Amino acid sequence: MKKITLDARELEHPKPLAMAINILRALEEDDYLYMIHRKNPIPLIDLAQEHHFQVISQEDAEGIWHILITKNPSVDLKEYLFV
């Protein structure tokens, strides 16, 4: 699996959403987006799920959100969380 990282903690709306959508459009079956954000990006998560992407979103102890998205339904994204 190839990790594509997007650190959106310092970006202002709507730039993180636009960047993430562009990454998802180009995402290969064996790639995943690892987005780091200061909040849980519900619109992105909803959009990804509507397009049948697999999504996991989790907040860490510092209040930072880690969002993983892949096209591959057989991948356990929990294995890649915080990696």
C-alpha positions in Angstrom: 0.0 0.0 0.0 1.2 3.4 -1.0 0.5 6.2 1.5 -0.4 9.6 0.2 -0.2 12.2 3.0 -2.1 15.4 3.2 -1.4 17.5 6.3 -4.3 20.0 6.4 -3.8 21.3 9.9 -2.6 24.7 8.8 -4.9 25.0 5.7 -8.1 27.1 5.6 -11.4 25.9 4.2 -12.1 24.9 1.4 -8.5 24.1 0.4 -8.2 20.8 2.4 -11.4 19.5 0.8 -10.4 20.5 -2.7 -6.9 19.0 -2.3 -8.3 15.7 -0.8 -10.9 15.4 -3.7 -8.1 15.8 -6.2 -6.1 13.1 -4.5 -9.1 10.7 -4.3 -9.7 11.2 -8.1 -6.2 10.0 -8.8 -6.1 7.3 -6.1 -5.0 3.8 -7.3 -6.5 0.6 -5.9 -3.4 0.0 -3.7 -3.0 3.6 -2.5 -4.6 5.3 0.5 -5.0 8.9 1.5 -3.7 9.7 5.0 -5.1 13.1 6.0 -4.1 14.9 9.2 -6.6 17.6 10.2 -7.5 19.8 13.1 -11.1 18.7 12.8 -13.1 15.8 11.5 -13.9 16.6 7.8 -17.4 15.3 7.6 -18.1 16.5 4.1 -15.1 14.7 2.8 -16.0 11.5 4.7 -19.6 11.6 3.4 -18.4 12.2 -0.2 -15.9 9.3 0.0 -18.5 6.9 1.4 -21.0 7.9 -1.3 -18.4 6.9 -3.9 -17.8 3.5 -2.1 -14.4 4.4 -0.7 -13.5 2.8 2.6 -12.9 5.4 5.3 -11.7 5.5 8.9 -11.5 8.6 11.0 -10.0 8.9 14.5 -9.0 11.6 16.9 -5.8 11.2 18.8 -5.0 12.3 22.4 -3.9 15.8 21.2 -7.2 16.5 19.4 -5.7 15.9 15.9 -7.8 13.9 13.4 -6.4 11.1 11.3 -8.5 10.2 8.3 -7.6 7.3 6.0 -9.4 6.6 2.7 -8.9 3.9 0.1 -10.7 2.4 -2.8 -9.6 -1.1 -1.8 -12.4 -2.8 0.2 -10.2 -5.6 1.4 -7.7 -3.4 3.3 -8.0 -3.1 7.1 -7.3 0.7 7.4 -6.9 0.3 11.2 -3.5 -1.4 10.5 -2.3 1.9 8.9 -3.7 4.3 11.5 -1.0 6.4 13.2 1.7 4.9 10.9 
